[in-house]
Amino acid sequence: MDVHVSLGPVGDRTNSIYRQLSAAIVDGSLRGGEALPPTRDLAASLGVSRTTVSVAYDRLLAEGFTVTRRGAGTFVAADRTSISRSRAPHGRAVHPRAVWAGAGINPDRHDRAAYDFAIGVPDPALFPLAAWRRNVARELQSDSAVMRGYSNPAGVHRLRVAIARHIGLSRAVRAGEEDVIVTSGAQQAVDLVARVLVAPGDIVVVENPGYPPVRALFETLGARVVPVPVDADGIVVSELPARAKLVYTTPSHQFPTAVRASLDRRLDLLAWAESNNAVILEDDYDSEFHYGAGSLDPLQNLDRTGRVVYVGTFSKTLLPALRLGFLVAPASLAPALMAAKRLSDSHTDSVSQGALARLIDDGTFAAHLRKANRVYAERRDAIRSGLARELTPWLEVAPSVAGLHLFAALRPDRPLRTTAVREAAAAAGVGIQSVANFTVGPETPQSRLGFVLGYGAINTEHISLGIHRLAEVFARLS
């Protein structure tokens, strides 16, 4: 391995070489068994005499940092790299603000269950990989402005046009390309809105149960986060605090209860926002997938006073790995959001943006959504049928006409601890999520608790056996 050693114009050069090499050995940059450069080569690269380097090597050998092998060279001793380079230096360590303690939400899952009803995960096997590869290659080969430097913080123009057309046709969102800002996933979109609107101490409302990463994000910005309950019609408007600055909501497919907010509740929320000079942050994260019943218009379509910021993502419709999302904002917020985006990361990956624009424009994305809808509808129906067949004594499946997951509530006369069920299910090879994981406050028998089952990550043929194993768990715990 090449070793970097720097020497100043003056000073004890032998000592400097020794100090830098011994430090690299102690902190693990040079690991046990690795060879040091030959003295002749290192001397030549540093512009010093071979004797200067040899004396430094002799000191390393004498102090046990290295060993020599006849005819082979000088090597790092195996027992001299036990001190981790991550160890804190002498003196007091630096620490983040207290609000960041435990703020890391949903670490990567490495222990996938055999029957995994994971939520928020689309099926990667459905991703139009061949078309995506072609489009990425075309972008890389093009002589466009996108390839010549930094691009518009709001996003590649072709993609903004394509997104505006797509959400206008599929979700009745009223937007032109000038209203669209492309982001690195929906989470960055929420972050940008919060940075522009929320000051430390401001009241921000989230749904309860709701999406933990968004709640944590608001808290790290110093907001006073107020959880407001959700009922069968959506977020309970009558419990919104009058001084709230921002309300985060998922009205088309509530996370995680799958409730679809009624039209009356949507209109009530818009009227409340106008009366209280508040902004509504509408996260429409997976509503492109809908089954049977027609979808209601988003809040953004019903808004007539510029109170709604609409957030969407391609993480659910395509792949989370692409990190492509967007927001649609009122004109009054657009300049500030553009500035926040520029300061955050300059712009989202331009090559991926161009590839996605091609995917939308040539009809591949629409065809992918039609195919995915058929597959996910089949899986959703299989889960509903399995729950009705084997788990009716314990669970009541809530209505759900959209998205990639459904919610099954515990029946009031079966007050099982959801944590115990989830852990026992995991031991049986079944991955499910408890709504308690998304709820602020303790789990009580009076809470409308239950389980969330996703159908993006599990094959249709595995659903029946997974449900059967889950039924065995419930029977054993009852």
C-alpha positions in Angstrom: 0.0 0.0 0.0 1.3 3.5 -0.8 2.2 5.4 2.4 1.8 9.2 2.5 4.6 11.0 4.4 5.0 14.7 4.3 8.2 16.6 5.2 8.6 20.3 5.8 11.5 22.3 4.5 13.3 22.2 7.9 13.4 20.0 10.9 14.4 16.6 12.0 13.3 14.6 8.9 14.2 11.2 10.4 12.0 11.9 13.4 9.2 13.2 11.2 9.2 10.0 9.1 9.2 7.9 12.3 6.3 9.8 13.9 4.1 9.6 10.8 4.6 5.9 10.2 4.2 5.0 13.9 1.0 7.0 14.1 -0.4 5.3 11.0 0.4 1.9 12.6 -1.2 2.8 15.9 -4.5 4.2 14.4 -4.8 1.2 12.1 -4.2 3.0 8.8 -1.3 0.6 8.4 -2.5 -2.8 9.4 -0.6 -5.8 10.8 1.3 -7.7 8.2 1.3 -4.8 5.6 4.6 -4.0 4.0 6.3 -0.7 4.4 7.8 0.8 1.2 11.5 -0.1 0.6 13.8 2.4 2.1 15.2 3.2 -1.4 11.8 3.9 -2.8 10.6 6.1 0.1 13.8 8.1 0.1 13.5 8.8 -3.6 9.8 9.9 -3.3 10.7 12.2 -0.3 13.9 13.6 -1.8 16.0 12.6 1.1 19.0 10.2 1.6 18.4 6.5 2.1 20.2 6.8 5.4 17.5 9.2 6.7 14.8 6.7 6.0 16.8 3.7 7.2 17.4 5.3 10.6 13.6 5.9 11.0 12.9 2.2 10.1 15.5 1.0 12.6 13.7 3.0 15.3 10.3 1.5 14.3 11.9 -2.0 14.5 13.6 -1.4 17.8 10.3 -0.2 19.4 8.4 -3.2 18.1 6.2 -1.4 15.5 7.7 -3.5 12.7 9.4 -6.8 11.9 11.8 -7.6 9.1 11.8 -10.7 6.9 15.1 -11.6 5.2 14.9 -10.9 1.5 11.3 -9.6 1.8 11.4 -6.3 3.5 9.9 -4.5 6.5 6.3 -5.3 7.7 3.9 -3.9 10.4 3.9 -6.1 13.5 0.7 -8.0 13.9 0.1 -6.9 17.5 0.6 -3.1 17.1 -2.8 -2.1 15.5 -5.1 -2.9 18.3 -5.9 0.7 19.0 -8.9 1.7 17.0 -8.6 4.9 14.8 -12.2 5.7 16.0 -11.0 6.1 19.6 -11.6 9.6 21.0 -8.4 11.8 21.2 -7.1 13.0 24.5 -9.2 15.6 26.2 -13.0 16.2 26.0 -14.9 14.7 23.1 -17.2 16.9 21.1 -20.9 16.0 21.2 -24.0 16.8 19.1 -27.0 18.7 20.4 -29.1 16.5 22.7 -31.9 16.4 20.2 -29.8 14.2 17.9 -29.4 11.5 20.5 -31.4 8.6 19.1 -32.6 10.6 16.1 -31.5 7.9 13.6 -34.7 6.2 12.6 -35.2 2.9 10.8 -31.7 1.5 10.4 -31.1 -0.8 7.5 -32.7 -4.2 8.0 -30.2 -7.0 7.5 -32.4 -9.8 9.1 -35.1 -10.2 6.4 -37.8 -12.6 7.5 -38.7 -15.6 5.4 -42.2 -14.2 5.1 -41.7 -10.5 5.1 -44.7 -8.2 5.2 -42.4 -5.1 5.2 -44.1 -1.7 4.6 -43.0 1.1 2.3 -41.0 -1.2 0.1 -41.8 -1.8 -3.6 -40.9 -5.0 -5.4 -37.5 -4.5 -7.1 -38.4 -7.3 -9.5 -41.0 -5.1 -11.1 -38.6 -2.2 -11.7 -38.2 -1.6 -15.5 -34.5 -2.2 -15.3 -33.7 -2.6 -19.1 -35.5 0.7 -19.9 -33.7 2.5 -17.0 -30.3 1.2 -18.2 -31.0 2.5 -21.7 -32.1 5.9 -20.5 -29.1 6.3 -18.2 -26.8 5.4 -21.0 -28.5 7.9 -23.3 -28.1 10.6 -20.7 -24.4 9.9 -20.2 -23.8 10.0 -23.9 -25.8 13.2 -24.6 -24.2 16.5 -25.1 -26.8 18.4 -23.0 -26.3 21.2 -20.5 -27.0 18.6 -17.8 -23.7 16.9 -18.5 -21.7 20.1 -18.6 -21.9 21.3 -15.1 -24.3 22.1 -12.2 -27.9 22.1 -13.0 -30.9 24.1 -11.8 -31.6 23.5 -8.1 -35.3 23.0 -8.9 -34.5 20.1 -11.2 -33.9 19.3 -14.8 -36.5 21.1 -16.8 -37.6 18.0 -18.8 -38.3 16.1 -15.6 -40.2 19.0 -14.0 -42.4 19.2 -17.1 -42.9 15.4 -17.1 -43.8 15.4 -13.3 -46.3 18.2 -13.7 -48.0 16.3 -16.5 -47.9 13.0 -14.7 -49.4 14.2 -11.4 -51.9 16.3 -13.2 -53.3 13.3 -15.1 -52.9 10.6 -12.4 -53.5 12.6 -9.2 -55.4 15.8 -10.3 -52.6 18.0 -8.9 -52.8 21.5 -10.3 -49.2 22.4 -11.3 -47.0 23.6 -14.1 -43.3 22.9 -14.3 -42.5 26.2 -12.6 -44.3 24.9 -9.4 -42.2 21.6 -9.2 -39.0 21.2 -7.3 -37.1 17.9 -7.7 -35.7 16.5 -4.4 -33.7 13.6 -3.2 -36.7 11.7 -2.0 -39.7 12.9 -0.1 -37.7 13.2 3.1 -35.6 16.0 1.6 -38.8 17.7 0.4 -40.2 17.7 3.9 -36.8 19.0 5.2 -36.8 21.9 2.8 -40.3 23.0 3.7 -39.6 22.8 7.4 -36.4 24.8 7.0 -38.2 27.5 5.1 -41.3 27.7 7.4 -40.4 26.5 10.9 -38.4 28.4 13.4 -37.3 27.0 16.8 -40.2 26.9 19.2 -42.9 26.9 16.4 -45.7 24.3 16.8 -45.8 21.6 14.1 -48.5 19.0 14.0 -48.0 15.4 13.0 -50.5 12.5 12.8 -50.6 10.0 15.7 -49.9 7.3 14.7 -47.6 8.7 12.0 -44.3 8.5 10.2 -41.4 8.7 12.8 -38.7 10.1 10.5 -40.7 13.2 9.8 -41.5 13.7 13.5 -37.8 13.3 14.3 -36.8 15.8 11.6 -39.1 18.5 13.0 -37.7 17.9 16.4 -34.1 18.3 15.3 -35.1 21.7 13.9 -36.3 22.9 17.3 -40.0 22.7 16.6 -42.6 21.8 19.3 -44.1 18.7 17.7 -47.7 18.0 18.7 -49.1 14.6 17.8 -52.8 14.7 16.8 -55.0 11.6 16.6 -56.4 10.0 13.5 -59.8 8.5 13.3 -61.8 6.8 10.5 -62.1 10.1 8.5 -58.4 11.2 8.9 -56.6 13.6 11.1 -59.0 15.0 13.8 -59.2 18.7 12.9 -61.0 19.6 16.1 -57.8 18.7 18.1 -55.4 20.9 16.1 -53.7 23.5 18.2 -54.7 27.0 17.1 -51.1 28.3 17.0 -49.7 25.5 14.8 -47.5 26.8 12.0 -47.5 23.6 10.0 -49.6 20.4 9.7 -48.0 17.3 8.2 -50.6 14.8 7.0 -51.0 11.8 4.7 -54.7 12.1 3.7 -54.9 9.8 0.7 -53.4 6.7 2.4 -52.7 7.5 6.0 -49.4 6.2 7.4 -49.7 3.6 8.9 -53.5 3.1 9.4 -54.3 3.2 5.7 -57.3 5.5 6.4 -58.4 7.7 3.5 -59.5 11.1 4.7 -63.1 11.9 3.9 -64.0 14.9 1.7 -65.6 16.7 4.6 -62.5 16.2 6.7 -60.3 17.5 3.9 -62.4 20.6 3.5 -62.5 21.1 7.3 -58.7 20.9 7.4 -58.3 23.5 4.6 -60.7 25.9 6.3 -58.8 25.5 9.6 -55.5 26.3 7.9 -57.0 29.4 6.4 -58.5 30.6 9.7 -55.2 29.9 11.6 -52.7 31.1 8.9 -51.1 27.7 8.8 -49.5 25.6 6.0 -50.5 22.0 5.2 -47.7 19.6 4.1 -49.5 16.9 2.1 -47.4 13.7 1.7 -49.0 11.7 -1.1 -46.4 9.0 -0.8 -47.9 5.9 -2.5 -51.3 6.9 -3.8 -50.5 6.0 -7.5 -51.5 2.5 -6.4 -55.2 2.3 -5.9 -57.7 -0.5 -6.0 -61.4 -0.5 -7.0 -62.8 2.7 -5.6 -62.0 6.0 -7.3 -59.4 8.1 -5.5 -60.3 11.4 -3.9 -58.7 14.6 -5.1 -55.6 15.6 -3.1 -55.8 18.6 -0.7 -53.7 20.5 -3.2 -56.4 20.3 -5.8 -59.0 21.6 -3.3 -56.8 24.4 -2.0 -57.8 27.8 -3.2 -55.7 30.0 -0.9 -52.2 28.7 -1.4 -52.0 26.8 1.9 -50.9 23.4 0.7 -47.4 22.1 -0.2 -47.7 18.7 -2.0 -45.0 16.1 -1.7 -44.5 13.0 -3.8 -41.9 10.4 -4.4 -40.7 7.8 -6.8 -39.3 5.6 -4.0 -42.6 3.7 -3.8 -43.5 3.6 -7.5 -39.9 2.7 -8.7 -37.1 2.1 -6.2 -36.0 3.8 -2.9 -32.4 3.6 -4.2 -33.1 6.2 -6.9 -33.7 8.9 -4.2 -36.0 10.9 -6.5 -38.9 12.9 -5.1 -40.5 16.3 -5.6 -42.7 19.0 -4.1 -45.3 21.3 -5.5 -45.4 24.6 -3.7 -47.4 27.8 -3.8 -45.7 30.6 -5.7 -45.1 32.5 -2.6 -42.8 29.8 -1.2 -41.0 28.8 -4.4 -38.0 31.3 -4.2 -37.2 30.4 -0.6 -37.5 26.7 -1.3 -35.2 27.0 -4.3 -32.7 28.8 -2.1 -33.0 26.1 0.6 -32.4 23.4 -2.1 -29.4 25.2 -3.4 -27.9 25.4 0.0 -28.8 21.8 0.9 -27.2 19.9 -1.9 -27.0 22.2 -5.0 -29.2 19.8 -7.1 -30.3 16.2 -7.3 -28.4 13.8 -9.6 -29.0 15.2 -13.1 -28.4 11.9 -14.9 -31.1 10.1 -12.9 -33.4 13.0 -13.5 -32.9 12.8 -17.2 -33.4 9.1 -17.2 -36.7 9.4 -15.3 -37.9 12.1 -17.6 -37.4 9.7 -20.6 -39.2 6.9 -18.7 -42.2 9.1 -18.1 -42.3 10.7 -21.6 -42.1 7.5 -23.6 -44.9 5.8 -21.6 -42.7 3.2 -19.8 -43.5 4.6 -16.4 -47.3 4.6 -17.0 -47.1 1.0 -18.2 -45.0 0.1 -15.2 -47.7 1.5 -12.9 -50.4 -0.4 -14.6 -48.5 -3.7 -14.2 -47.5 -3.0 -10.6 -51.1 -2.1 -9.7 -52.2 -5.5 -11.0 -49.5 -7.3 -9.0 -50.0 -5.4 -5.8 -53.8 -5.7 -6.0 -53.4 -9.5 -6.2 -51.2 -9.6 -3.2 -53.4 -7.2 -1.2 -56.4 -9.4 -1.9 -54.4 -12.5 -0.9 -53.5 -10.9 2.5 -57.1 -9.8 3.1 -58.4 -13.3 2.3 -55.8 -15.0 4.4 -56.5 -12.7 7.4 -60.3 -13.2 7.0 -59.8 -17.0 6.8 -57.4 -17.5 9.7 -57.2 -14.4 11.9 -60.7 -13.1 12.2 -60.9 -14.1 15.9 -58.1 -11.6 16.7 -57.9 -9.0 13.9 -60.2 -6.7 12.1 -58.9 -5.5 8.7 -59.4 -1.8 8.1 -60.7 -0.5 4.8 -57.8 0.3 2.4 -58.1 1.2 -1.2 -54.6 2.5 -2.0 -50.9 2.1 -1.3 -48.6 -0.8 -0.5 -49.9 -1.8 3.0 -53.0 -2.4 5.0 -53.8 -2.2 8.7 -55.4 -4.9 10.8 -56.6 -3.8 14.2 -56.7 -6.0 17.3 -60.2 -6.8 18.4 -61.1 -5.1 21.7 -61.8 -8.5 23.4 -58.4 -9.8 22.5 -55.9 -7.3 24.2 -52.7 -9.0 23.2 -49.5 -7.1 23.6 -48.5 -6.2 20.0 -44.8 -6.2 20.9 -45.1 -9.8 22.1 -46.9 -10.8 18.9 -44.3 -9.1 16.7 -41.4 -10.8 18.4 -43.0 -14.2 18.3 -43.9 -13.7 14.7 -40.2 -12.8 13.9 -39.1 -16.0 15.7 -41.5 -17.9 13.4 -40.0 -16.3 10.3 -42.8 -13.7 9.7 -42.0 -10.0 9.5 -44.8 -7.6 10.6 -44.9 -4.2 12.1 -46.9 -3.1 15.1 -48.7 0.3 14.9 -47.3 0.9 18.4 -44.0 1.5 16.7 -45.5 4.6 15.0 -47.5 5.9 18.0 -46.6 8.6 20.4 -47.5 7.4 23.9 -47.7 4.1 25.7 -49.4 1.0 24.4 -52.7 0.5 26.3 -55.6 -1.8 26.0 -57.8 1.2 25.1 -55.6 2.1 22.2 -56.7 1.2 18.7 -53.6 -0.9 18.1 -52.8 -3.5 15.6 -50.5 -4.5 12.8 -49.4 -3.2 9.5 -48.8 -5.7 6.7 -47.1 -4.6 3.5 -47.3 -6.4 0.2 -44.5 -4.9 -1.8 -41.7 -7.1 -0.6 -43.4 -10.5 -0.4 -44.2 -12.8 -3.3 -47.9 -13.8 -3.8 -47.1 -17.5 -3.3 -45.5 -16.8 0.1 -48.5 -14.9 1.5 -50.7 -17.8 2.4 -48.0 -19.7 4.4 -46.9 -16.4 6.1 -50.5 -15.7 7.2 -50.8 -19.3 8.4 -47.7 -19.0 10.5 -49.0 -15.7 11.9 -52.3 -17.4 12.9 -50.3 -20.1 14.8 -48.5 -17.3 16.7 -51.8 -15.7 17.7 -53.3 -19.0 18.8 -50.2 -19.8 20.9 -50.3 -16.4 22.7 -54.0 -16.3 23.3 
